[in-house]
Amino acid sequence: MGDWVSTSDDRVPSRPDRPFPTGDWSLDGVVMHGLYHRRGAPGIREGVACWNGHLLWQWEEVEPSLPEVNPPLLSPWNLVLAERLAMTPGATPYGDDAAHWANAWKAQALLRGWVPYASFSLDGPDALSWCERAGAAGLIYTFEREEYVEEGRLRNDRLHIIAGRSQTYGELFDISSIVTRYRAALPRDLAEAQVRPLEQHRDVPVATYVSATERLLERAPRAVQGLTLGHPLEMTIMHVVDSVPIVVALRSTADPGDAATLPAEALWRPPVARLERTALPRCRHLGDHEKIGAAGSLVLAGELLAFVQAHWPAELLSSTVRSVAELGTRGYVLATAYTHYLITPIPARRLLSPELHDYICCLLRGLGRSPESLHLDAEVNRAFLQSI
């Protein structure tokens, strides 16, 4: 692994103007604040977003094989800040009301020309002020009243706004250079599935996806989604790579029926060696497997709890665990969280340290759950979701 290299970007959140302890992420003795990259596994580049020495998020992306063509509208901050991602929730610029902070950031990012498109909510007076400025900023928007409950009262003085730039994709982005990047990074069939819609969008305004009733962007190809949301090409290409089923590579080749039911891309081994990156660690002990909360693993147990809470499905949020002791009595929760982690698309997936990954796999085996089977189940699940 190489050393971290700073990546300049003027939208990094300002340091706190109130007393706030700095984190322990530093580079050459200087507190890390902003975006940084370093080389990772073959074909992979790792990225981190730091705030005042605290790690906000860490991700993997395709290592650029050609000069980068990311314009100012494409930045990792457009994912990290819009989704208020945080490795340690208490150490962030978001404050006590992360949702309010993210809505305000997206509103300002659109006006400042940092993002091409965003969906956000603002209170009545702030929303009206924003709408007055939107036209001068070259934005087209729709809005609807949003009902919410505050102090036991139903209110509807908040507006939910969806806005996008009026320019076409061809005016905002160098589509030819972007197409070249996709063709250099991906096999032909997979690249063309993303390239064709990109070329078809040259004369399409970004604001085409501004609709309060139709969720058009969710059905768009990933390359178009990435540009629209302002994600760097390396992140979006990794998302495309991660979407390729690898069930055929994981299952026994003695079963020819699998190959006939999957798209041709499933036979392709991604250049970023995803199988190697997800290779499961073997337990190095001769005795019993680890137990949650056992003496000698309390630090890892704390990291494990944070991992489970971060990857617990939103629809089951009310049933998440709140302590290591509780996690020890509900072992199935770990398998559910690990599976949810596996089906979370890159780059939104939170990276696992080798130590924590070793610990999780050992715990799962001790609970009678095979990590190998969970990986296979996750790949089958992803392949099914992509086919419907």
C-alpha atoms as one frame of an Amber mdcrd trajectory, in Angstrom:
protein
   0.000   0.000   0.000   1.294   3.466  -0.820   1.108   6.640   1.222  -1.937
   8.877   1.263  -1.860  11.789  -1.192  -4.059  14.841  -0.716  -6.654  15.588
  -3.413  -7.620  19.246  -3.515 -11.319  20.106  -3.398 -12.725  23.419  -2.193
 -15.959  21.985  -0.826 -14.390  20.324   2.238 -16.450  21.274   5.326 -14.780
  23.965   7.408 -13.186  23.030  10.679 -15.374  23.637  13.752 -15.384  27.165
  15.166 -16.125  25.740  18.612 -13.840  23.593  20.786 -13.839  20.167  19.185
 -11.159  17.488  19.636  -9.200  16.585  16.523  -8.986  12.974  15.424  -5.865
  10.865  15.084  -5.695  10.763  11.271  -2.603  12.715  10.230  -0.136  12.830
   7.353   3.480  13.849   8.027   2.384  15.280  11.360  -0.403  17.413   9.828
  -4.032  16.695  10.727  -5.801  15.242   7.674  -8.705  17.405   6.507 -10.153
  16.774   3.056  -9.849  14.041   0.423  -6.922  11.637   0.133  -6.073   8.687
  -2.120  -3.527   5.885  -2.200  -2.914   2.776  -4.293  -4.592  -0.349  -2.988
  -4.887  -3.879  -4.360  -4.104  -4.388  -8.083  -6.435  -2.181 -10.130  -7.797
  -0.487  -7.005  -7.355   2.950  -5.476  -8.461   3.640  -1.918  -9.987   6.961
  -0.909 -10.751   8.612   2.405 -12.639  11.757   3.374 -11.383  13.260   6.638
 -12.740  16.076   8.762 -10.529  17.668  11.404  -8.544  14.436  11.740 -11.653
  12.234  11.964 -12.365   9.631   9.279 -15.746  10.333   7.692 -15.661   7.620
   5.036 -13.330   5.204   3.287 -13.993   3.586  -0.075 -12.474   1.746  -3.019
 -12.574   2.872  -6.623 -11.074   1.822  -9.931  -7.484   2.996 -10.300  -7.333
   5.465 -13.212  -5.638   3.938 -16.266  -6.003   7.181 -18.231  -5.716  10.824
 -17.198  -8.679  11.684 -14.990 -11.444  13.697 -16.625 -13.483  14.549 -13.538
 -14.785  18.122 -13.847 -15.630  20.221 -10.747 -19.181  18.851 -10.810 -17.851
  15.365  -9.918 -16.476  14.899  -6.413 -16.505  12.239  -3.662 -17.980  14.913
  -1.383 -21.174  14.721  -3.441 -21.664  11.218  -2.066 -20.144  11.599   1.424
 -21.860  14.849   2.405 -25.163  14.344   0.580 -25.594  10.981   2.319 -23.987
  12.300   5.565 -21.720   9.280   5.720 -19.717   8.848   8.896 -17.533   6.102
  10.343 -17.890   7.633  13.824 -21.260   9.419  14.054 -20.219  11.651  16.954
 -17.195  13.122  15.159 -18.653  14.803  12.087 -19.403  18.297  10.766 -23.092
  17.375  10.710 -23.822  18.341  14.316 -26.887  17.205  16.237 -29.252  17.304
  13.242 -27.502  15.501  10.398 -30.586  15.475   8.141 -31.022  19.268   8.412
 -27.292  19.775   7.744 -27.335  17.559   4.630 -30.451  19.268   3.233 -28.840
  22.687   3.678 -25.590  21.475   2.101 -27.328  20.060  -0.984 -29.332  23.269
  -1.428 -26.162  25.380  -1.336 -24.168  22.916  -3.447 -26.691  23.296  -6.265
 -26.544  27.083  -6.117 -22.732  27.061  -6.069 -22.478  24.690  -9.036 -20.978
  21.796  -7.088 -23.595  19.182  -7.996 -25.751  18.716 -11.131 -28.838  17.416
  -9.317 -30.171  16.935  -5.783 -33.280  16.180  -3.761 -33.712  17.942  -0.414
 -36.163  19.516   2.056 -36.220  23.057   3.434 -38.470  24.918   5.830 -40.921
  27.356   4.208 -38.973  30.664   4.385 -35.664  28.998   3.448 -37.345  27.139
   0.593 -38.862  30.308  -0.869 -35.530  32.117  -0.622 -33.829  29.222  -2.388
 -36.408  29.196  -5.196 -35.829  32.923  -5.800 -32.117  32.252  -6.402 -32.504
  29.012  -8.380 -33.327  30.591 -11.742 -30.220  32.792 -11.725 -28.137  29.696
 -10.979 -29.479  27.885 -14.060 -31.613  25.415 -12.121 -35.000  23.882 -12.861
 -36.942  22.446  -9.953 -40.198  20.956  -8.765 -41.498  20.883  -5.225 -44.285
  19.558  -3.058 -45.362  20.161   0.515 -43.939  17.729   3.005 -45.925  16.754
   6.063 -44.093  15.978   9.302 -44.800  15.715  13.003 -43.219  18.116  15.472
 -43.994  18.115  19.195 -47.082  16.020  18.552 -48.458  18.369  15.883 -48.830
  17.620  12.165 -47.150  20.368  10.133 -46.844  21.014   6.388 -44.710  24.162
   6.177 -41.718  22.340   4.712 -41.051  21.911   0.987 -39.396  18.911  -0.621
 -37.482  20.147  -3.682 -35.970  18.188  -6.566 -33.694  20.303  -8.744 -31.261
  19.883 -11.620 -29.234  22.009 -13.961 -30.872  23.224 -17.147 -27.802  22.442
 -19.289 -27.498  19.197 -21.225 -25.122  16.420 -20.209 -23.020  17.251 -23.269
 -22.703  20.884 -22.163 -21.686  19.960 -18.614 -19.449  16.962 -19.309 -16.916
  15.853 -21.917 -18.936  12.807 -22.958 -16.297  11.606 -25.469 -13.584  11.467
 -22.791 -15.961   9.762 -20.359 -16.863   7.160 -22.994 -13.151   6.498 -23.538
 -12.693   5.942 -19.799 -15.499   3.378 -19.666 -14.160   1.496 -22.684 -10.652
   1.427 -21.209 -11.829   0.161 -17.811 -14.506  -2.387 -18.741 -14.927  -5.296
 -21.195 -16.717  -4.391 -24.406 -20.254  -5.619 -23.691 -20.289  -4.215 -20.172
 -18.838  -0.885 -21.306 -21.287  -0.527 -24.201 -24.244  -1.031 -21.851 -23.124
   2.181 -20.111 -21.709   4.021 -23.122 -24.868   3.877 -25.260 -27.079   5.741
 -22.766 -24.281   8.264 -22.126 -24.108   9.111 -25.811 -27.903   9.279 -25.986
 -27.821  11.845 -23.158 -25.543  14.341 -24.933 -28.469  16.619 -25.776 -30.634
  15.743 -22.781 -30.915  18.364 -19.990 -30.039  17.117 -16.506 -33.339  18.615
 -15.362 -35.112  15.863 -17.305 -34.822  13.810 -14.121 -36.504  16.474 -12.007
 -39.844  14.942 -11.111 -41.672  14.692  -7.807 -43.906  11.834  -8.932 -41.745
   9.669 -11.233 -38.518   8.181  -9.877 -36.835   8.340 -13.276 -33.247   8.521
 -12.069 -33.530   5.279 -10.098 -34.239   3.454 -13.364 -31.419   5.089 -15.325
 -28.186   3.200 -16.150 -25.477   3.529 -13.503 -23.256   5.719 -15.707 -26.080
   8.255 -16.045 -26.901   8.043 -12.334 -23.270   8.715 -11.421 -22.994  11.823
 -13.633 -26.352  13.155 -12.475 -25.488  12.815  -8.791 -21.987  14.214  -9.295
 -19.985  11.083  -8.410 -16.454  10.717  -9.850 -16.070   8.313 -12.768 -13.751
   6.014 -10.797 -16.459   5.565  -8.151 -19.204   4.939 -10.703 -17.103   2.500
 -12.729 -16.445   0.563  -9.530 -20.207   0.516  -8.946 -20.675  -0.967 -12.431
 -17.951  -3.555 -11.786 -19.478  -4.447  -8.441 -22.851  -5.045 -10.089 -21.519
  -7.886 -12.244 -22.636 -11.221 -10.796 -19.772 -13.563  -9.913 -21.968 -16.528
  -9.002 -20.471 -18.637 -11.800 -16.969 -18.007 -10.463 -18.016 -18.923  -6.928
 -20.111 -21.978  -7.719 -18.823 -25.317  -8.894 -18.171 -25.364 -12.632 -19.593
 -28.897 -12.623 -23.058 -27.369 -12.633 -23.470 -26.031 -16.214 -27.037 -24.913
 -15.529 -25.850 -21.777 -13.741 -24.104 -20.316 -16.792 -27.242 -20.494 -18.917
 -29.308 -18.383 -16.525 -26.853 -15.501 -16.058 -25.803 -12.694 -18.415 -22.585
 -13.111 -20.375 -20.815 -10.599 -18.139 -21.058 -13.100 -15.276 -18.282 -15.122
 -16.922 -15.963 -12.134 -16.937 -13.406 -11.852 -14.142 -13.275  -8.158 -13.173
  -9.810  -6.598 -13.632  -9.972  -5.345 -10.041  -9.822  -8.950  -8.781 -13.007
  -8.751  -6.739 -12.801 -12.433  -5.862  -9.375 -11.917  -4.348 -10.506  -8.813
  -2.440 -13.414 -10.710  -0.922 -11.330 -13.806  -0.178 -12.423 -14.987   3.238
  -9.838 -15.251   5.999  -9.244 -18.639   7.523  -9.252 -19.094  11.277  -5.665
 -19.493  12.523  -6.441 -21.271  15.801  -6.769 -24.948  16.636  -9.398 -24.659
  19.351 -12.898 -23.252  19.535 -13.963 -20.235  17.499 -14.185 -16.754  19.027
 -17.180 -15.791  21.120 -18.703 -12.296  21.137 -17.513 -10.265  24.112 -14.907
 -12.779  25.248 -11.967 -11.490  27.254  -9.089 -10.402  25.057 -11.284  -9.203
  22.212 -13.144  -6.315  23.843 -11.713  -3.692  21.486 -12.731  -5.706  18.427
 -16.119  -6.363  20.042 -16.709  -2.596  20.202 -15.784  -2.270  16.520 -18.078
  -5.209  15.785 -21.029  -3.469  17.452 -20.414  -0.328  15.381 -20.247  -2.478
  12.223 -23.540  -4.237  12.999 -25.318  -0.962  13.773 -23.988   0.632  10.560
 -25.115  -2.284   8.375 -28.414  -3.223   9.954 -31.194  -3.042   7.294 -33.251
   0.139   7.556 -36.531  -1.797   7.549 -35.373  -3.619  10.713 -33.898  -0.563
  12.409 -36.146  -0.808  15.480 -34.704  -4.239  16.292 -30.991  -3.449  16.161
 -28.733  -4.282  19.105 -27.444  -1.586  21.452 -24.652  -3.334  23.344 -22.038
  -6.040  22.947 -23.808  -8.092  25.624 -27.075  -7.955  23.670 -25.252  -8.878
  20.460 -23.844 -11.931  22.230 -27.365 -13.242  22.890 -28.631 -12.573  19.356
 -25.984 -14.097  17.126 -28.246 -14.151  14.064 -27.996 -10.357  13.992 -24.328
 -10.607  12.964 -25.139 -12.834   9.973 -27.905 -10.445   8.869 -25.658  -7.372
   9.150 -22.776  -9.102   7.332 -25.061 -10.167   4.480 -26.440  -6.619   4.223
 -22.856  -5.353   4.094 -22.079  -7.743   1.233 -24.996  -6.580  -0.922 -24.311
  -2.877  -0.274 -22.892  -1.457  -3.527 -19.449   0.046  -3.704 -18.534   2.866
  -2.967 -21.184   3.212  -0.253 -19.883   0.022   1.375 -17.840   0.661   4.505
 -14.399  -0.964   4.313 -13.547  -3.687   6.801 -10.152  -3.772   8.469  -8.399
  -7.153   8.073  -8.523  -7.652  11.852 -12.271  -7.030  12.063 -12.938  -9.193
   8.997 -10.957 -12.067  10.582 -12.956 -11.633  13.796 -16.345 -11.559  12.031
 -15.655 -14.699   9.988 -14.423 -16.558  13.076 -17.527 -15.521  15.044 -19.823
 -16.585  12.213 -18.213 -20.018  12.055 -18.605 -20.328  15.817 -22.310 -19.526
  15.395 -22.655 -22.260  12.774 -22.945 -19.771   9.879 -20.527 -20.275   7.009
 -19.113 -16.950   5.704 -18.630 -18.683   2.339 -22.358 -19.471   2.171 -23.267
 -15.899   3.110 -21.080 -14.607   0.265 -22.755 -16.951  -2.176 -26.230 -15.993
  -0.923 -25.356 -12.315  -1.316 -24.182 -12.817  -4.911 -27.326 -14.775  -5.804
 -29.423 -12.017  -4.203 -27.621  -9.303  -6.192 -27.944 -11.234  -9.457 -31.681
 -11.662  -8.841 -32.220  -7.992  -8.037 -30.416  -6.975 -11.234 -32.615  -9.308
 -13.327 -35.985  -7.838 -12.306
